[in-house]
Amino acid sequence: MGLLVRLRKEWFIIGIVLVILSAKLQPDVGVKGGPLKPEVTVSYIAVSLIFFNSGLSLKTEELTSALLHVRLHLFVQSFTLLFFPVAVWLLLRVLEFTPIDQWLLRGLQTVSCMPPPVSSAVILTKAVGGNEAAAIFNSAFGSFLGIVVTPVLLLFFLGSSSSVPFSSIFSQLFMTVVVPLILGQVCRRFLRDFLERKKPPFSTVSSCVLLMIIYTTFCDTFSNPNIELDPTSLLLVVLIIFCLQISFMLLTFILSTRSNSGFSPADTVAIIFCSTHKSLTLGIPMLKIVFAGYEHLSLISVPLLIYHPSQILLGSVLVPSIRSWMSNRQKSSLLLRW
């Protein structure tokens, strides 16, 4: 009985393992143009469903309050679009003297230039019970900001140049993030009593959608015949990515929990995920645009393909620990008030 309870509690992590194995066995199902049609079902429907779900579940007053939390927004956007790229650039100045494939190292730099994701950070923040409204705002705002900032950063750090169709990317973001969120909020106004009475499993729905995104991501990775990698370089890059994620999550945790930071435990949860996660949904299309026709595009894309699922995997593993920490901090705050 204890094992069944444990399996139910950790179903999402088990689901991640299963979808990765499925992608390895049948990658053709989830690739672009395959039966699952991820270019439509993931890029538009899945992301839209996540934000419609968030708009439906989120109290309007919480979202309004999040818009005014300027200090939190400045922290997240400055960390992910300024500190992150510069820190990785400094690290690469050391790693370029190692035998690691240089195109993979350039791929690490492209990862650092990417904006926050429009799905995983929100879902993990919601799973912990953190400030979901702040996570939604920073994911959406960071994505829009990344349309302009990311190509500039890529140009600055890697020297590539290209004309980026800002209008088409902006319109896609507007239709898949802003419109579903607004529709969810409108529907909530009419269904508020029903939603509060029935309490639908919003978190479970979002987690299932995220599993689909992970599956199609790994399908692309496993089905790409142009990726020829040195196993040692690949292993080292995977280790570097996990070290970066853990280090930056720890750094954001330390900075946001200082006594004079002004952030609540729920704010810290949103900061940890939004500041350290990077968008694959926006990243891959941007790389294909900025490095169009580039011979080593597949190698440059590998670190981002690794970073995206690893950030979800690492975040999912840490959810129970972060939830426990936040709960203890909130209890301590209540005791101090009394």
Buried (B, 14 or more C-beta within 10 A) or exposed (E): EEEEEEEEEBBBBEBBEEBBEBBEEBBEBBBBEBEBBBEEBBBBBBBBBBBBBBBBBBBBEEBEEBEEBEEBBEBBBEBBBEBBBEBBBEBBEEBEEEEBBBBBBBBBBBBBBBBBBBBBBBBBBBBBBBBBBBBBBBBBBBBBBBBBBBBEBBBEBBEBEBEBEEEEBBEBBEEBBBBBBEBBBEBBEEEEEEBEEEEEEBBEBBBBBBBBBBBBBBBBBBBBEEBEBEEEBBEBBBEBBBEBBEEBBEBBBEBBBEEEBEBBBBBBBBBBBBBBBBBBBBBBBBBEBBBEEBEBBBBBBBBBBBBBBBBBBBBBEBBBEBBEBBEEBBEEEEEEEE
